[in-house]
Amino acid sequence: MTEKWFDEQEISERIAALEENYKVVTERIAQAAVRSGRSPEDITLLAATKTVPVPVINRAIALGVTCIGENKVQELCQKYDQLHLEHCDCHFIGHLQTNKVKQLIGKVSMIHSVDSVRLAKEISRISQQQDLVTDVLVEINIGGEESKSGIPLEDTEAFLAEISTFPGISVQGLMTIPPAEENITKTIQYFENMYKKLVDIRAKRLDNISMNCLSMGMSADYVQAIEAGATIVRVGSALFGQRVYQ
């Protein structure tokens, strides 16, 4: 599947839909933040922009989106120079192969999907080459799914201890994608377990490890994720509509 090419009419329609969706999403985030005992400013809305055309992304940024996230290195690189990122962070949120790291460092301010020591070492190596420190999140496979990448929840502390010594990276927290569940109560339990793990690790004050960020929740469940403690929610279709492929 490849990104669909949109004509001007389609772009206009998607921008109009985005403008309405943005109001709804930001209002729901604000309400969920208050219910969780925080302010709306404590929550980062990350606009997940996979397959979204550049003019629509730039309109989202103009509306107030301050963080976007791409899933694929090639797509990010194709869009990058056209994006209006002067006041907007760019994150990488997809599975990352070590041989693609060099294409990302310097373009993204955070990588959400560190799931192996080998990957962390490569991010460290390339970041040092460019005299940079790259913020990363450790991806947790909260549901123990064989089809998904990520560190088992019970291995989190050992993994953090191993990568905390690597120069050129700064561990800022955790990320997860829970199993798809028909019962939202089960999803909420996964979110709550992630938050508990984050708090437990934060209390241990591990060297060179910050637990400021908890990236979890997408279009179907970002409200519940915020109520459970998320600081970053990755919202795509609820903002931009369903992804369209050729």
Buried (B, 14 or more C-beta within 10 A) or exposed (E): EEBEEBEEEBBEBBBEBBEEBBEEBBEBBBBBBEEBEBEBEEBBBBBBBBBBBBBBBBBBBEBEBEBBBBBBBEBBBEBBEEBEBEEBBBBBBBBBEBEBBBBBBBBBBBBBBBBBEEBBBBBBBBBBEEEBEBBBBBBBBBBEEEEBBBBEBEEBBEBBEEBBEBEBBBBBBBBBBBBEBEEEEEBBBBBBBBBEBBEEBBEEEBEBBBBEBBBBBBBBBBBBBBBBBBBBBBBBBBBBBEBBEE
